[in-house]
Amino acid sequence: MSHQTGRSGGSLLRQPRAVWAVAFACVISFMGIGLVDPILPALSSQLHATPSQVSLLFTSYLLVTAVAMLLTNWVSSRKPDDLPAFNRELIAALARAPELSANPMPITE
């Protein structure tokens, strides 16, 4: 009596494209975390913030990233025919959002 333990006998590298896409997105996400984490002490000193406030800022950054990933997944799973056009309009709207701010940050050189 032989029991199979859930192994299909296939190679670990033979995965569907969706698995590779998720793995790539995770690597990029962790790279972003790795880029932000080392600058936290500099942010703390420039913003005159306590370490707990900077930790809260970093946690908020990760939370916003997670929510954005979930929202992006939900939108892309609907697969409307005009998804590329929707993405262009969304990016354009988000790029123009700072212009609508009541107190825009001046660009200094």
C-alpha positions in Angstrom: 0.0 0.0 0.0 1.8 3.1 -1.2 0.8 6.6 -0.2 1.6 9.7 -2.1 2.5 12.7 -0.1 1.2 15.3 -2.5 4.2 15.4 -4.7 3.4 15.5 -8.4 6.9 14.4 -9.5 7.3 17.7 -11.5 10.2 20.0 -11.3 10.2 22.9 -8.9 11.0 25.2 -11.8 8.0 24.2 -13.9 5.5 26.6 -12.5 2.6 28.5 -14.2 3.4 32.0 -15.2 1.2 33.4 -12.4 3.5 31.8 -9.8 6.5 33.4 -11.4 4.7 36.8 -11.6 3.9 36.7 -7.9 7.4 35.7 -7.0 8.8 38.5 -9.1 6.4 41.0 -7.4 7.5 39.8 -4.0 11.2 40.3 -4.9 10.5 43.8 -6.1 8.5 44.6 -3.0 11.2 43.4 -0.7 13.7 45.4 -2.7 11.6 48.5 -2.0 11.6 47.7 1.7 15.3 47.3 1.6 15.7 50.7 0.0 13.5 52.5 2.5 14.7 50.9 5.7 18.3 52.2 5.7 17.2 55.8 5.3 15.0 55.8 8.3 17.6 57.3 10.7 18.1 60.2 8.1 14.4 60.7 7.9 14.2 60.8 11.7 16.8 63.5 12.0 15.5 65.6 9.1 11.9 65.4 10.3 12.8 65.8 13.9 10.8 62.7 14.7 11.1 60.1 17.4 12.1 56.6 16.4 8.5 55.4 17.1 7.1 58.1 14.8 9.5 57.0 12.0 8.5 53.3 12.6 4.9 54.3 12.3 5.7 56.1 9.0 7.5 53.0 7.7 4.6 50.8 8.8 2.1 53.1 7.1 4.3 52.9 3.9 4.0 49.1 4.0 0.3 49.2 4.7 -0.4 51.5 1.8 1.8 49.2 -0.4 -0.2 46.1 0.7 -3.6 47.8 0.1 -2.4 49.1 -3.3 -1.4 45.5 -4.2 -4.8 44.2 -3.2 -6.6 46.9 -5.1 -4.4 46.3 -8.2 -5.1 42.6 -8.0 -8.9 43.2 -7.8 -8.9 45.6 -10.8 -6.7 43.3 -12.9 -8.7 40.3 -12.1 -11.8 41.9 -13.7 -9.8 42.2 -17.0 -11.9 44.8 -18.8 -11.1 45.2 -22.4 -9.9 48.7 -21.9 -7.6 48.0 -18.9 -4.5 49.6 -20.5 -6.5 52.8 -21.1 -7.8 52.7 -17.5 -4.2 52.3 -16.2 -3.1 55.3 -18.3 -5.9 57.5 -16.9 -5.3 56.3 -13.4 -1.6 57.1 -13.6 -2.3 60.5 -15.2 -4.8 61.3 -12.4 -2.4 60.3 -9.6 0.4 62.3 -11.2 -1.8 65.4 -11.3 -3.1 64.9 -7.7 -0.3 67.0 -6.0 -1.4 70.0 -8.2 -4.8 70.0 -6.4 -3.1 70.3 -3.0 -3.9 73.4 -1.0 -0.3 73.8 0.0 1.9 72.3 -2.7 5.6 71.7 -1.9 7.8 74.1 -3.8 10.5 72.6 -6.1 13.8 74.1 -5.2 17.1 73.6 -6.9 
